[in-house]
Amino acid sequence: MVEEVTPEEVEEELEDDDVQIVDIRNPPQYADGHIPGAINIPMAELPRRVGEYDWNEEIVVVCPIGQSSIQAAKLIKSFEGVDDDARIASMEGGYRAWDGDLETEE
């Protein structure tokens, strides 16, 4: 079972700088606006790219509506490069529920 966190919880964690945000949308969607500091790994690329990153102890996966991020979180959690005690969650409601700031790509 993947834990789900609310967008409000994600905003609080961003203020503490304790969380790594993984945005699994496609690059054009990511460029149009993403949670500040998020890294973009499209869902289709995640299985082959999961080994490219040094994963934090706290990871939140974000997608458009909060469904595919659950599957992505399970995949990241199963990767041997992620600590067994890492907290890996999906943001409930995805970007549809996000009311915070967004960064855009120039």
ZIVEN-V542780 format. One record per pair of residues at least 12 apart in sequence whose C-alpha atoms are under 10 Angstrom apart, sorted by the first residue. I is the first residue (numbers start at 0). J is the second residue. If there is no record, write none. Layout:
i->I j->J
i->I j->J
This chain:
i->0 j->69
i->0 j->72
i->0 j->73
i->0 j->88
i->1 j->68
i->1 j->69
i->1 j->70
i->1 j->71
i->1 j->72
i->1 j->73
i->1 j->76
i->1 j->86
i->1 j->87
i->1 j->88
i->1 j->89
i->2 j->59
i->2 j->69
i->2 j->72
i->2 j->73
i->2 j->86
i->2 j->87
i->2 j->88
i->2 j->89
i->2 j->90
i->2 j->91
i->3 j->59
i->3 j->60
i->3 j->65
i->3 j->68
i->3 j->69
i->3 j->72
i->3 j->87
i->3 j->88
i->3 j->89
i->3 j->90
i->3 j->91
i->3 j->92
i->4 j->59
i->4 j->60
i->4 j->87
i->4 j->88
i->4 j->89
i->4 j->90
i->4 j->91
i->4 j->92
i->5 j->88
i->5 j->89
i->5 j->90
i->5 j->91
i->5 j->92
i->5 j->93
i->5 j->96
i->5 j->97
i->6 j->61
i->6 j->89
i->6 j->90
i->6 j->91
i->6 j->92
i->6 j->93
i->6 j->94
i->6 j->95
i->6 j->96
i->6 j->97
i->6 j->98
i->6 j->99
i->7 j->90
i->7 j->91
i->7 j->96
i->7 j->97
i->7 j->98
i->7 j->99
i->8 j->90
i->9 j->34
i->9 j->58
i->9 j->59
i->9 j->89
i->9 j->90
i->9 j->91
i->9 j->97
i->9 j->99
i->10 j->34
i->10 j->35
i->10 j->97
i->10 j->98
i->10 j->99
i->10 j->100
i->12 j->57
i->12 j->59
i->13 j->34
i->13 j->35
i->13 j->36
i->16 j->36
i->17 j->55
i->17 j->56
i->17 j->57
i->17 j->58
i->18 j->36
i->18 j->37
i->18 j->54
i->18 j->55
i->18 j->56
i->18 j->57
i->18 j->58
i->18 j->59
i->18 j->86
i->18 j->87
i->19 j->36
i->19 j->37
i->19 j->38
i->19 j->54
i->19 j->55
i->19 j->56
i->19 j->57
i->19 j->58
i->19 j->59
i->19 j->60
i->19 j->87
i->20 j->33
i->20 j->34
i->20 j->35
i->20 j->36
i->20 j->37
i->20 j->38
i->20 j->39
i->20 j->55
i->20 j->57
i->20 j->58
i->20 j->59
i->20 j->60
i->20 j->61
i->20 j->88
i->20 j->89
i->20 j->90
i->21 j->33
i->21 j->34
i->21 j->36
i->21 j->37
i->21 j->38
i->21 j->39
i->21 j->40
i->21 j->41
i->21 j->58
i->21 j->59
i->21 j->60
i->21 j->61
i->21 j->62
i->21 j->68
i->21 j->71
i->21 j->72
i->21 j->89
i->22 j->34
i->22 j->36
i->22 j->37
i->22 j->38
i->22 j->39
i->22 j->40
i->22 j->41
i->22 j->42
i->22 j->59
i->22 j->60
i->22 j->61
i->22 j->62
i->22 j->63
i->22 j->68
i->22 j->71
i->22 j->93
i->22 j->94
i->23 j->37
i->23 j->38
i->23 j->39
i->23 j->40
i->23 j->41
i->23 j->42
i->23 j->43
i->23 j->44
i->23 j->45
i->23 j->60
i->23 j->61
i->23 j->62
i->23 j->63
i->23 j->67
i->23 j->68
i->23 j->71
i->24 j->39
i->24 j->40
i->24 j->41
i->24 j->42
i->24 j->43
i->24 j->61
i->24 j->62
i->24 j->63
i->24 j->67
i->24 j->68
i->24 j->94
i->25 j->39
i->25 j->40
i->25 j->41
i->25 j->42
i->25 j->43
i->25 j->44
i->25 j->62
i->26 j->39
i->26 j->40
i->26 j->41
i->26 j->104
i->27 j->104
i->28 j->63
i->28 j->103
i->29 j->41
i->29 j->62
i->29 j->101
i->29 j->102
i->29 j->103
i->29 j->104
i->30 j->102
i->30 j->103
i->30 j->104
i->30 j->105
i->31 j->101
i->31 j->102
i->31 j->103
i->31 j->104
i->31 j->105
i->32 j->94
i->32 j->100
i->32 j->101
i->32 j->102
i->32 j->103
i->32 j->104
i->33 j->61
i->33 j->94
i->33 j->97
i->33 j->99
i->33 j->100
i->33 j->101
i->33 j->102
i->33 j->103
i->33 j->104
i->34 j->61
i->34 j->94
i->34 j->97
i->34 j->98
i->34 j->99
i->34 j->100
i->34 j->101
i->34 j->102
i->34 j->103
i->35 j->99
i->35 j->100
i->35 j->101
i->35 j->102
i->35 j->103
i->36 j->101
i->36 j->102
i->37 j->59
i->37 j->60
i->37 j->61
i->37 j->101
i->37 j->102
i->38 j->52
i->38 j->60
i->39 j->61
i->40 j->60
i->40 j->71
i->41 j->62
i->41 j->71
i->42 j->62
i->42 j->67
i->42 j->68
i->42 j->70
i->42 j->71
i->43 j->71
i->45 j->71
i->45 j->74
i->45 j->75
i->46 j->71
i->46 j->74
i->46 j->75
i->46 j->78
i->49 j->74
i->49 j->75
i->49 j->78
i->49 j->79
i->49 j->80
i->49 j->81
i->50 j->75
i->50 j->78
i->50 j->79
i->50 j->80
i->50 j->81
i->51 j->80
i->52 j->80
i->52 j->81
i->53 j->80
i->53 j->81
i->54 j->75
i->54 j->80
i->54 j->81
i->54 j->82
i->54 j->85
i->55 j->81
i->55 j->82
i->55 j->85
i->55 j->86
i->55 j->87
i->56 j->81
i->56 j->82
i->56 j->83
i->56 j->84
i->56 j->85
i->56 j->86
i->56 j->87
i->57 j->84
i->57 j->85
i->57 j->86
i->57 j->87
i->57 j->88
i->58 j->72
i->58 j->75
i->58 j->76
i->58 j->81
i->58 j->85
i->58 j->86
i->58 j->87
i->58 j->88
i->58 j->89
i->59 j->71
i->59 j->72
i->59 j->86
i->59 j->87
i->59 j->88
i->59 j->89
i->59 j->90
i->60 j->72
i->60 j->73
i->60 j->75
i->60 j->87
i->60 j->88
i->60 j->89
i->60 j->90
i->60 j->91
i->60 j->93
i->61 j->88
i->61 j->89
i->61 j->90
i->61 j->91
i->61 j->92
i->61 j->93
i->61 j->94
i->61 j->97
i->62 j->89
i->62 j->90
i->62 j->91
i->62 j->92
i->62 j->93
i->62 j->94
i->62 j->95
i->63 j->90
i->63 j->92
i->63 j->93
i->63 j->94
i->63 j->95
i->63 j->96
i->63 j->97
i->64 j->90
i->64 j->91
i->64 j->92
i->64 j->93
i->64 j->94
i->64 j->95
i->64 j->96
i->64 j->97
i->65 j->89
i->65 j->90
i->65 j->91
i->65 j->92
i->65 j->93
i->65 j->94
i->65 j->95
i->65 j->96
i->66 j->89
i->66 j->90
i->66 j->91
i->66 j->92
i->66 j->93
i->67 j->89
i->67 j->93
i->68 j->88
i->68 j->89
i->68 j->90
i->68 j->91
i->68 j->92
i->68 j->93
i->69 j->87
i->69 j->88
i->69 j->89
i->69 j->90
i->69 j->91
i->70 j->89
i->71 j->87
i->71 j->88
i->71 j->89
i->72 j->86
i->72 j->87
i->72 j->88
i->72 j->89
i->72 j->90
i->73 j->87
i->73 j->88
i->73 j->89
i->75 j->87
i->75 j->88
i->76 j->88
